[in-house]
Amino acid sequence: MTKFVILGSCRFEPYEILAVPNKIPNAWNTDKGYEIASKIFHPAMDEADVILVYAPDGIGKHTQLDIDYARSIGKKVFLLKEDED
C-alpha cells in the first residue's frame, strides 16, 4: 500500500488525511509552531512513499522546510496545483 503525507498551509484546513497541517494554538505560523509540527510530520514523512504539497497560492517558509526535509531523505515530492483550463 502506498502511503501519503500532504503538506501545505493551515489556511486551507480542515483536511481529512492521516497527517495534516493543523494550527498549533498560540504558535501558528511561527518557528516554535513549526518545531512542534515537525515532530508529527517528519516521522510521517519518514514512513511515507509520496509527499503531496497543496500550495494554491505559493509555498511558505515552513512548507519549504518540509519539502527540503522530504527531498533530503529521498522522498518523491509532488506539487498539487489547479488545472489552468
N, CA, C and O atoms as a GROMACS GRO file, in nm:
protein
  340
    1MET      N    1   0.084  -0.117   0.000
    1MET     CA    2   0.000   0.000   0.000
    1MET      C    3   0.090   0.124   0.000
    1MET      O    4   0.186   0.133   0.077
    2THR      N    5   0.057   0.217  -0.086
    2THR     CA    6   0.132   0.343  -0.094
    2THR      C    7   0.085   0.436   0.018
    2THR      O    8  -0.035   0.451   0.041
    3LYS      N    9   0.181   0.497   0.086
    3LYS     CA   10   0.149   0.588   0.197
    3LYS      C   11   0.179   0.732   0.155
    3LYS      O   12   0.281   0.759   0.092
    4PHE      N   13   0.088   0.823   0.190
    4PHE     CA   14   0.098   0.963   0.151
    4PHE      C   15   0.102   1.055   0.273
    4PHE      O   16   0.046   1.023   0.378
    5VAL      N   17   0.170   1.169   0.257
    5VAL     CA   18   0.162   1.281   0.351
    5VAL      C   19   0.131   1.404   0.267
    5VAL      O   20   0.188   1.422   0.159
    6ILE      N   21   0.041   1.488   0.316
    6ILE     CA   22   0.009   1.613   0.248
    6ILE      C   23   0.067   1.728   0.329
    6ILE      O   24   0.043   1.738   0.449
    7LEU      N   25   0.142   1.814   0.262
    7LEU     CA   26   0.197   1.934   0.322
    7LEU      C   27   0.122   2.054   0.267
    7LEU      O   28   0.068   2.048   0.156
    8GLY      N   29   0.119   2.162   0.343
    8GLY     CA   30   0.056   2.284   0.295
    8GLY      C   31   0.019   2.375   0.409
    8GLY      O   32   0.045   2.345   0.526
    9SER      N   33  -0.042   2.484   0.375
    9SER     CA   34  -0.078   2.585   0.473
    9SER      C   35  -0.199   2.545   0.556
    9SER      O   36  -0.289   2.477   0.508
   10CYS      N   37  -0.200   2.587   0.680
   10CYS     CA   38  -0.315   2.567   0.769
   10CYS      C   39  -0.434   2.653   0.725
   10CYS      O   40  -0.546   2.632   0.770
   11ARG      N   41  -0.408   2.750   0.639
   11ARG     CA   42  -0.518   2.837   0.592
   11ARG      C   43  -0.626   2.758   0.522
   11ARG      O   44  -0.740   2.804   0.514
   12PHE      N   45  -0.593   2.638   0.471
   12PHE     CA   46  -0.688   2.561   0.392
   12PHE      C   47  -0.752   2.448   0.472
   12PHE      O   48  -0.822   2.364   0.415
   13GLU      N   49  -0.727   2.444   0.604
   13GLU     CA   50  -0.788   2.339   0.685
   13GLU      C   51  -0.939   2.362   0.692
   13GLU      O   52  -0.981   2.476   0.676
   14PRO      N   53  -1.020   2.262   0.715
   14PRO     CA   54  -0.983   2.129   0.761
   14PRO      C   55  -0.946   2.036   0.645
   14PRO      O   56  -1.000   2.047   0.535
   15TYR      N   57  -0.853   1.947   0.671
   15TYR     CA   58  -0.815   1.840   0.581
   15TYR      C   59  -0.864   1.709   0.644
   15TYR      O   60  -0.885   1.704   0.765
   16GLU      N   61  -0.882   1.607   0.565
   16GLU     CA   62  -0.921   1.477   0.619
   16GLU      C   63  -0.827   1.370   0.569
   16GLU      O   64  -0.866   1.283   0.490
   17ILE      N   65  -0.704   1.375   0.613
   17ILE     CA   66  -0.599   1.280   0.575
   17ILE      C   67  -0.528   1.241   0.706
   17ILE      O   68  -0.553   1.301   0.810
   18LEU      N   69  -0.441   1.142   0.701
   18LEU     CA   70  -0.375   1.093   0.822
   18LEU      C   71  -0.292   1.199   0.895
   18LEU      O   72  -0.310   1.218   1.015
   19ALA      N   73  -0.204   1.266   0.826
   19ALA     CA   74  -0.125   1.373   0.887
   19ALA      C   75  -0.150   1.499   0.807
   19ALA      O   76  -0.119   1.504   0.688
   20VAL      N   77  -0.206   1.600   0.871
   20VAL     CA   78  -0.245   1.721   0.800
   20VAL      C   79  -0.195   1.845   0.873
   20VAL      O   80  -0.168   1.841   0.993
   21PRO      N   81  -0.184   1.956   0.799
   21PRO     CA   82  -0.146   2.081   0.864
   21PRO      C   83  -0.260   2.130   0.954
   21PRO      O   84  -0.370   2.155   0.906
   22ASN      N   85  -0.233   2.143   1.081
   22ASN     CA   86  -0.328   2.200   1.176
   22ASN      C   87  -0.259   2.310   1.254
   22ASN      O   88  -0.141   2.301   1.285
   23LYS      N   89  -0.334   2.414   1.285
   23LYS     CA   90  -0.276   2.526   1.359
   23LYS      C   91  -0.236   2.481   1.499
   23LYS      O   92  -0.309   2.408   1.566
   24ILE      N   93  -0.118   2.524   1.542
   24ILE     CA   94  -0.069   2.499   1.678
   24ILE      C   95  -0.117   2.618   1.763
   24ILE      O   96  -0.077   2.731   1.736
   25PRO      N   97  -0.201   2.594   1.864
   25PRO     CA   98  -0.252   2.705   1.945
   25PRO      C   99  -0.138   2.793   1.999
   25PRO      O  100  -0.040   2.744   2.054
   26ASN      N  101  -0.154   2.921   1.982
   26ASN     CA  102  -0.060   3.023   2.030
   26ASN      C  103   0.078   3.014   1.964
   26ASN      O  104   0.172   3.080   2.010
   27ALA      N  105   0.091   2.934   1.858
   27ALA     CA  106   0.221   2.925   1.791
   27ALA      C  107   0.205   2.907   1.640
   27ALA      O  108   0.300   2.870   1.572
   28TRP      N  109   0.086   2.932   1.588
   28TRP     CA  110   0.061   2.912   1.447
   28TRP      C  111   0.149   3.004   1.363
   28TRP      O  112   0.163   3.122   1.392
   29ASN      N  113   0.208   2.946   1.260
   29ASN     CA  114   0.293   3.018   1.165
   29ASN      C  115   0.413   3.084   1.232
   29ASN      O  116   0.456   3.193   1.192
   30THR      N  117   0.466   3.018   1.334
   30THR     CA  118   0.588   3.066   1.400
   30THR      C  119   0.691   2.954   1.394
   30THR      O  120   0.658   2.839   1.366
   31ASP      N  121   0.814   2.988   1.421
   31ASP     CA  122   0.918   2.885   1.424
   31ASP      C  123   0.892   2.784   1.536
   31ASP      O  124   0.919   2.666   1.520
   32LYS      N  125   0.839   2.830   1.648
   32LYS     CA  126   0.804   2.740   1.759
   32LYS      C  127   0.695   2.642   1.714
   32LYS      O  128   0.704   2.522   1.741
   33GLY      N  129   0.592   2.693   1.648
   33GLY     CA  130   0.485   2.607   1.597
   33GLY      C  131   0.538   2.508   1.495
   33GLY      O  132   0.496   2.392   1.494
   34TYR      N  133   0.631   2.552   1.410
   34TYR     CA  134   0.690   2.461   1.312
   34TYR      C  135   0.767   2.350   1.382
   34TYR      O  136   0.762   2.234   1.341
   35GLU      N  137   0.839   2.386   1.486
   35GLU     CA  138   0.915   2.286   1.562
   35GLU      C  139   0.821   2.178   1.619
   35GLU      O  140   0.851   2.059   1.613
   36ILE      N  141   0.708   2.221   1.672
   36ILE     CA  142   0.609   2.126   1.727
   36ILE      C  143   0.551   2.041   1.614
   36ILE      O  144   0.542   1.919   1.627
   37ALA      N  145   0.511   2.104   1.504
   37ALA     CA  146   0.450   2.032   1.392
   37ALA      C  147   0.547   1.934   1.329
   37ALA      O  148   0.506   1.826   1.286
   38SER      N  149   0.675   1.969   1.322
   38SER     CA  150   0.773   1.881   1.258
   38SER      C  151   0.789   1.750   1.336
   38SER      O  152   0.831   1.649   1.279
   39LYS      N  153   0.756   1.751   1.465
   39LYS     CA  154   0.761   1.628   1.543
   39LYS      C  155   0.652   1.530   1.501
   39LYS      O  156   0.661   1.410   1.527
   40ILE      N  157   0.548   1.581   1.436
   40ILE     CA  158   0.442   1.498   1.381
   40ILE      C  159   0.473   1.463   1.235
   40ILE      O  160   0.464   1.347   1.194
   41PHE      N  161   0.510   1.565   1.158
   41PHE     CA  162   0.525   1.547   1.015
   41PHE      C  163   0.652   1.474   0.974
   41PHE      O  164   0.648   1.394   0.881
   42HIS      N  165   0.763   1.499   1.038
   42HIS     CA  166   0.886   1.432   0.995
   42HIS      C  167   0.877   1.280   1.011
   42HIS      O  168   0.916   1.209   0.919
   43PRO      N  169   0.827   1.227   1.122
   43PRO     CA  170   0.809   1.081   1.129
   43PRO      C  171   0.709   1.030   1.024
   43PRO      O  172   0.729   0.922   0.969
   44ALA      N  173   0.604   1.107   0.997
   44ALA     CA  174   0.508   1.066   0.894
   44ALA      C  175   0.575   1.064   0.757
   44ALA      O  176   0.552   0.973   0.677
   45MET      N  177   0.658   1.165   0.729
   45MET     CA  178   0.730   1.169   0.602
   45MET      C  179   0.832   1.056   0.593
   45MET      O  180   0.853   0.999   0.485
   46ASP      N  181   0.894   1.022   0.704
   46ASP     CA  182   0.989   0.910   0.705
   46ASP      C  183   0.920   0.783   0.658
   46ASP      O  184   0.980   0.702   0.587
   47GLU      N  185   0.796   0.766   0.697
   47GLU     CA  186   0.720   0.644   0.666
   47GLU      C  187   0.652   0.650   0.529
   47GLU      O  188   0.623   0.546   0.470
   48ALA      N  189   0.626   0.770   0.480
   48ALA     CA  190   0.550   0.787   0.356
   48ALA      C  191   0.631   0.745   0.233
   48ALA      O  192   0.754   0.748   0.231
   49ASP      N  193   0.556   0.708   0.130
   49ASP     CA  194   0.616   0.680   0.000
   49ASP      C  195   0.612   0.804  -0.089
   49ASP      O  196   0.700   0.825  -0.172
   50VAL      N  197   0.509   0.886  -0.070
   50VAL     CA  198   0.486   1.002  -0.155
   50VAL      C  199   0.448   1.122  -0.068
   50VAL      O  200   0.370   1.109   0.027
   51ILE      N  201   0.505   1.238  -0.101
   51ILE     CA  202   0.472   1.363  -0.032
   51ILE      C  203   0.399   1.452  -0.132
   51ILE      O  204   0.451   1.482  -0.239
   52LEU      N  205   0.277   1.495  -0.096
   52LEU     CA  206   0.199   1.585  -0.179
   52LEU      C  207   0.200   1.723  -0.113
   52LEU      O  208   0.183   1.734   0.008
   53VAL      N  209   0.220   1.827  -0.193
   53VAL     CA  210   0.222   1.964  -0.142
   53VAL      C  211   0.105   2.039  -0.202
   53VAL      O  212   0.097   2.056  -0.324
   54TYR      N  213   0.014   2.084  -0.117
   54TYR     CA  214  -0.101   2.164  -0.160
   54TYR      C  215  -0.070   2.310  -0.128
   54TYR      O  216  -0.074   2.351  -0.012
   55ALA      N  217  -0.039   2.386  -0.231
   55ALA     CA  218   0.000   2.526  -0.212
   55ALA      C  219  -0.057   2.610  -0.326
   55ALA      O  220   0.019   2.656  -0.412
   56PRO      N  221  -0.188   2.632  -0.329
   56PRO     CA  222  -0.250   2.702  -0.442
   56PRO      C  223  -0.207   2.847  -0.458
   56PRO      O  224  -0.220   2.903  -0.566
   57ASP      N  225  -0.156   2.908  -0.352
   57ASP     CA  226  -0.114   3.047  -0.363
   57ASP      C  227   0.033   3.066  -0.328
   57ASP      O  228   0.074   3.175  -0.288
   58GLY      N  229   0.111   2.961  -0.341
   58GLY     CA  230   0.255   2.971  -0.318
   58GLY      C  231   0.301   2.890  -0.198
   58GLY      O  232   0.220   2.851  -0.114
   59ILE      N  233   0.429   2.867  -0.192
   59ILE     CA  234   0.489   2.786  -0.086
   59ILE      C  235   0.552   2.878   0.018
   59ILE      O  236   0.638   2.961  -0.015
   60GLY      N  237   0.509   2.863   0.143
   60GLY     CA  238   0.562   2.945   0.252
   60GLY      C  239   0.690   2.887   0.309
   60GLY      O  240   0.735   2.779   0.270
   61LYS      N  241   0.749   2.961   0.402
   61LYS     CA  242   0.877   2.926   0.463
   61LYS      C  243   0.876   2.786   0.525
   61LYS      O  244   0.965   2.706   0.498
   62HIS      N  245   0.776   2.756   0.607
   62HIS     CA  246   0.774   2.629   0.679
   62HIS      C  247   0.743   2.512   0.587
   62HIS      O  248   0.799   2.403   0.602
   63THR      N  249   0.653   2.534   0.490
   63THR     CA  250   0.626   2.428   0.392
   63THR      C  251   0.752   2.398   0.312
   63THR      O  252   0.780   2.282   0.283
   64GLN      N  253   0.828   2.501   0.277
   64GLN     CA  254   0.953   2.479   0.203
   64GLN      C  255   1.052   2.400   0.287
   64GLN      O  256   1.123   2.313   0.234
   65LEU      N  257   1.059   2.427   0.417
   65LEU     CA  258   1.147   2.349   0.505
   65LEU      C  259   1.107   2.202   0.503
   65LEU      O  260   1.193   2.114   0.501
   66ASP      N  261   0.976   2.174   0.504
   66ASP     CA  262   0.928   2.036   0.498
   66ASP      C  263   0.962   1.971   0.364
   66ASP      O  264   1.001   1.854   0.360
   67ILE      N  265   0.946   2.045   0.255
   67ILE     CA  266   0.982   1.993   0.123
   67ILE      C  267   1.130   1.959   0.120
   67ILE      O  268   1.169   1.852   0.071
   68ASP      N  269   1.212   2.047   0.173
   68ASP     CA  270   1.357   2.024   0.177
   68ASP      C  271   1.388   1.898   0.258
   68ASP      O  272   1.473   1.818   0.218
   69TYR      N  273   1.321   1.882   0.371
   69TYR     CA  274   1.342   1.763   0.454
   69TYR      C  275   1.304   1.636   0.376
   69TYR      O  276   1.381   1.540   0.373
   70ALA      N  277   1.187   1.638   0.313
   70ALA     CA  278   1.140   1.521   0.238
   70ALA      C  279   1.240   1.484   0.128
   70ALA      O  280   1.273   1.367   0.110
   71ARG      N  281   1.287   1.583   0.057
   71ARG     CA  282   1.384   1.556  -0.051
   71ARG      C  283   1.515   1.504   0.007
   71ARG      O  284   1.581   1.420  -0.055
   72SER      N  285   1.554   1.555   0.124
   72SER     CA  286   1.682   1.512   0.183
   72SER      C  287   1.680   1.365   0.224
   72SER      O  288   1.786   1.302   0.235
   73ILE      N  289   1.560   1.310   0.246
   73ILE     CA  290   1.550   1.168   0.282
   73ILE      C  291   1.504   1.084   0.163
   73ILE      O  292   1.464   0.969   0.179
   74GLY      N  293   1.510   1.144   0.044
   74GLY     CA  294   1.486   1.069  -0.079
   74GLY      C  295   1.341   1.043  -0.115
   74GLY      O  296   1.312   0.949  -0.189
   75LYS      N  297   1.248   1.126  -0.064
   75LYS     CA  298   1.106   1.106  -0.093
   75LYS      C  299   1.067   1.174  -0.224
   75LYS      O  300   1.126   1.275  -0.262
   76LYS      N  301   0.967   1.118  -0.291
   76LYS     CA  302   0.909   1.181  -0.409
   76LYS      C  303   0.817   1.291  -0.360
   76LYS      O  304   0.730   1.268  -0.276
   77VAL      N  305   0.836   1.412  -0.413
   77VAL     CA  306   0.755   1.527  -0.373
   77VAL      C  307   0.681   1.579  -0.496
   77VAL      O  308   0.741   1.606  -0.600
   78PHE      N  309   0.548   1.592  -0.483
   78PHE     CA  310   0.465   1.639  -0.592
   78PHE      C  311   0.389   1.763  -0.548
   78PHE      O  312   0.328   1.765  -0.441
   79LEU      N  313   0.393   1.867  -0.630
   79LEU     CA  314   0.318   1.989  -0.604
   79LEU      C  315   0.182   1.977  -0.670
   79LEU      O  316   0.172   1.957  -0.791
   80LEU      N  317   0.076   1.988  -0.590
   80LEU     CA  318  -0.061   1.986  -0.643
   80LEU      C  319  -0.102   2.127  -0.677
   80LEU      O  320  -0.092   2.218  -0.594
   81LYS      N  321  -0.148   2.146  -0.798
   81LYS     CA  322  -0.197   2.278  -0.835
   81LYS      C  323  -0.318   2.263  -0.924
   81LYS      O  324  -0.340   2.160  -0.987
   82GLU      N  325  -0.396   2.368  -0.928
   82GLU     CA  326  -0.520   2.366  -1.004
   82GLU      C  327  -0.490   2.360  -1.153
   82GLU      O  328  -0.395   2.421  -1.201
   83ASP      N  329  -0.573   2.285  -1.225
   83ASP     CA  330  -0.562   2.278  -1.370
   83ASP      C  331  -0.597   2.415  -1.424
   83ASP      O  332  -0.698   2.474  -1.385
   84GLU      N  333  -0.516   2.466  -1.513
   84GLU     CA  334  -0.536   2.603  -1.563
   84GLU      C  335  -0.639   2.611  -1.674
   84GLU      O  336  -0.666   2.721  -1.724
   85ASP      N  337  -0.698   2.500  -1.715
   85ASP     CA  338  -0.800   2.502  -1.821
   85ASP      C  339  -0.934   2.546  -1.768
   85ASP      O  340  -1.031   2.554  -1.844
   0.00000   0.00000   0.00000
